[in-house]
């Protein structure tokens, strides 16, 4: 391999590239993959801004080349990237460090323009960073000039070689995914013959909100500080045992006992991070027994009442 001093002069670069990229000339073909493109100009004509190659294997992993004919994040340059393929198959927290070189064939001299990162240790690929490459791989003016040998008869050849230098599993972590334009879910539970309820706790039917199952829990005679004087009301995560370890759900919710006469509903509102260990939130002293039983209030009419839950999921955190 020899340094391309002529090319560096043409590009107004020096060997000590400030962008940490080394450009060189190699007489050796790329070891792992090449992409030949015929009628290259039709990519731009057909508004193809990004071309992904097929997968290839190197160092025990699958990769692909991604070409941006009119540049990525830059103008007047062609951009070329290496992307880790099938990243979903990686174990959580897994990292792969790779040294790679991306090439462009000079068809006139039968050698290769080669770009590689000069920062030691290789680039770190993982689930949240799957691609590395060069925005300014080659200036379009240089590339399109047939005398340079890169685009001849509207045909060009790119290549890649990838050497995995380190693999490791990182520390534990979590990913919080907030929900844009969160939708509220409602569930109404009608309870008949309220005065005959003699169990400590009653559960509503389960209902779905934000891909999870929920239920309303009612303590007719009260719970904890509300025992004997209040009706206690809670929202509970019904499928907490199926949550992956470390998962939690942020919910904004309202519990109401509906006013069946004047629609002046009695309610409480809260937000809470639900999880397998914190699956319940509500009020031990939701409403006093004396107020609940007043005939003109409308909460208990002809022995029945209706409890409503309105639940909005704003975010979900999962372990990485």
Secondary structure, DSSP 8 states (H G I E B T S, - for coil): -EE-HHHHHHTT--SS-TTSEEEEEESS--SSEEEEEESTHHHHHTT---EE---EEETTEEEEEEEETT-SSSSSEEEEEEEES-GGGS-TTEEEEEEEEEEEEETTTTEEEEEEE-STT-EEEBTTB-EEEEEEEEEHHHHH-GGGSSSBTTEEEEEEEEEEEEEEE----EEEEE-TT--EEEEEEEE--GGG--SS-EE---EEETTEEEEEEEETT--GGGTTTEEEEEEEETTGGGS-TT-EEEEEEEEEE--TTT---EEEEEEEEEESS--EEEEEEEEEHHHHT-TTT-SSBTTBEEEEEEEEEEEEEEE-
